[in-house]
Structure formats: structure tokens, C-alpha cells
Amino acid sequence: MVFQDLPDFIRTLERKKLLQRIDVEVNPNLEITEITDRIVKQGGPALYFSQVKDSPYPVLINTFGSEERMSLALGVKKLSDLGNNIKKELNLFLGNFPGSWVEKLKLLTKAAEAAKYNPVLIKAAPCQEKVDLEPDLKSLPILQCWPQDGGKFITLPLVFTKDLHTGQRNCGMYRLQVYDGKTTGMHWHCHKDGSRHYEKCQRKGTKMEVAVALGGDPATIYAATAPLPPFLDEMFFAGFLRKEPVKMVKCRTVDLEVPAYSEFVLEGFIDPNERRREGPFGDHTGYYSLADDYPVFHLTCLTSKNKPVYPTTVVGRPPMEDCFLGKATERLFLPLLQLILPELVDMNLPLEGVFHNCVIVSIDKSYPGQARKVMHAIWGLGQMMYTKLVIVVDGKVNVQDLSEVMWRVFNNIDARRDLVIVDGPLDVLDHASPFPCYGAKLGIDATKKWPGEGLQREWPEELEMLPQIKNLVTKRWRDYGFS
């Protein structure tokens, strides 16, 4: 199913009874967060607040806060279908092309068969039904999520920038702290593509044009969160997921394009010489990220639909809505990792690890030291370089079952032999490292050990019942008085 925009998705969620409307007045300062936090941790529905204090606009939140809704948003029955679909598409378009998966992805956007997924530019767009050249953010129902937050934050923005030299577009999701009606912070981390575009403008001393879209169809919103390589346009990727191109429109005051069916669009610029204190912010780690100086976004124009919905999210101690965005990424990119690491059986980014703190992988082990090889490969793969803890288990282990994984870890390791500590880059949100963005990482080899790995005695067999006894008990289960 292809959704045209956010209201289209809302109607589908309502029809499937996956959305609850709340028609009493609510406060965007803390109250919406507390409601949402309780609902998401109960596995509850998406929430539509029709009356938000001091704003004429309704709020949509917890839109993607379950595997069912996340799957629906991306047009699949279950999230595991995502990876299988992209693998089939790659084989269909470029299966006979010799080269690495990176080379294949680069060619994918140029393949004649895939060209139908490239974004399409239109002239008249719903997101420009209203144009305000004297904009004021104060009318938007922007949330203050947690008590010690530095202020109100836009938390679900699609931030569009362009490479100063190549013109390559990037769309990322970077929070914006609202300072006043016309300025916000721009919280992009040093490893992000938006930050690299900013650094080029900073070196040249030129202002950087920025557009921020709020809303759009759900696949496009997800694409802004996906850890894509810099050469892959997020809007092409969104079209690839939707099986239909994203319609784009040129902004009114900046030389950028945004999704035509966005609810709101903020246009403006960043002065490369200006920075302002941003934060603290209650983050997806469950802790406050510390205040620091970040670039300042100046608003020059605000466009919107005639009757827009304000989309937002709350992050905090997991599980939260963003966990399901992360699970979609886990399932989507597993087949691509398997192209690099063919021994990889499955992967789990546990919710408690908040994406960058832990990855658990199972491998088909065929030689000594293979688990260490896999650890180092993971630390060398794009944004997986931030992973603070890599746990490797044998292929038959269910990595989605944390109890089974921990049973293997607690029983299968010798601390001196099986723990690997390396130094390298870490996510900026890691508050435990001695330095910002840099520190130690741990690899745990919880696979069965081979003689070539220093094992000098026999490895014991696992307990397992005979198949014929299992079958006998299964057949006689009701005879024992069990239902």
C-alpha cells in the first residue's frame, strides 16, 4: 500500500483501530510526553490530540510505535520482509554486475529499471497552500518533552541540505531546539552528512540554506532516519520503499526541494559563524544529553497545508517509538550486511542498547578466530562504527531471545581469551566514554571454542532430549492432563 501523505496514513490507522483520538485539551509541555510514554510502553496505539493548548493544530504522535504500524507504514506484512525485498530488487536490477554491494548500490540509482523510483518535481504542492514570509514558530504545538530539557524541541524533522560542491542532497533527522519564533538550534552530530555539508560552508564562509519538512508519507519520514551511504539519496530510497516516486516541490525562499505532501515546511539558513547553546535534551538513551554549542537555524519562510497536522515523537528510556524505526533498519540492512559477511545468520539491535550501544550477531563458524574477524568488520561498517558492544554467538542461537544469548555469554566465555577491547569512535550520546565521541569498545566471543583458539580440553555437549521421546510426550500431552 502506498500512502500519499500523513492524513492518508491516519485514515488507515483509524480504519484498522490502530489510532486513538483524544479530544480533551492537553498541554504540549510535559503532559503529552507522559501520556505517550505510558501508551507506548503498554504497546498502545498511535495518538491524535485534536486540542492542544495554545495552538490551532492537532498533534500526531506514536505513529510508528509498534511493529504492526511500522510494517504497515513501509508496506510489508512483517519487518523481516523488508530485507528480503531489497535483496530481491538488487538481484533483479544488478544481479549480474560484478562488484561489491557498495558499487551495486551506486549503480542502482542509475539503472534504467530503478529510474522510476527517482523523486519527481511538481509545481503546485499541498505543502505550499499557505505561505508565510513573516513566520512565527510559536503557533506550532512544539513539545517540551522532559522536565530538564533546555526548551521546546522539534523532534521529527526531515532536514534537507545540499553539498556545496557536488549539489548532492541529504535528508537527515536532527532535532531542533526552539529559541524564539524565528530561530532554532540545529543538532547534527559531527559524523552526520548534514554536518559535513555545514563544514564545507563554514570553510568557505558562506551561509548554508536549509529546509525542514514536517510530515509527508510514512516511508519518506522513515527514510530520513535510515543510515544510508552519502551517495544514496534518501528521497530515492523512499521511492524504492514505496514502489512509487516521492513528489517534490521547490522551496519559496531557498534553493532546495522538499516532499510536496509535507504538513509544514520551515525554510531558512544557517550562518557558519554563529553557534548557540543547545540542550539539555531527554534523549533515547534514557538520559539527558548535555548542553553544547550548535549551529543556529534562521527561519525565513513557513509554508503548510490548509489544515496541517503536526507530527512529533518522544524519545526516552526504551521501549519508545524510535525503537521500532530502529528495528525496521535492523531488518532492512541485514541482507546487505550478509553480502559483506556471508557467515552472518541473524542480527539483533536490542532495544536496551538504543541502537549504537549493542549489536548481537550469530554466525556460521567455520574457522578459529572468525568471531573476532566479524567484530572488527562490524566496527568498520558505516554507522556501526559506534557500536560499543558486539556479542557473537553460533548460528543456531536465536539472537532475538536475550535470555538464550545471555545464557551463552555467561557460560561460553573465558574473560582473558574471549573479550576484545579496542579504541575508536563512539556515538556523541555515549555519556560513559572518557572523551566525547571516542573511547573503548568491547567484543564478546560467545561461540563454541575450537582447539585452534586456545582450548586445551574437551568442550561439553549441550543437553538435548531424544527426538522420539519429544514426539511421544507431544502425542500424550493431553493424557497427562495438560491442555
Secondary structure, DSSP 8 states (H G I E B T S, - for coil): ----SHHHHHHHHHHTT-EEEE-S-B-TBTHHHHHHHHHHHTT--EEEES-BTT-SS-EEE-TT-SHHHHHHHTT-SSTHHHHHHHHHHHHHHHTT--S-HHHHHHHHTT-GGGGGGS-EE-SS-GGGSEEESS--GGGS--BB-STT-SS-EE-SEEEEEE-TTT--EEEE---EEB-SSSEEE----TTSHHHHHHHHHHHHT--EEEEEEEE--HHHHHHTTS---TTS-HHHHHHHHHTS--EEEE-SSSS-EEETTEEEEEEEEEEEEEEEEE--EE-TTSSEE--EEEEEEEEEEEEE-SS--EE-----SSS-HHHHHHHHHHHHHHHHHHHH-TTEEEEE--GGGTTTSEEEEEE---STTHHHHHHHHHHTSGGGGG-SEEEEEETTS-TT-HHHHHHHHHHH--HHHHEEEEEEE--TT-SSSSBTTEEEEEEEE-S---GGGT--S---------HHHHHHHHHTTTTTT--
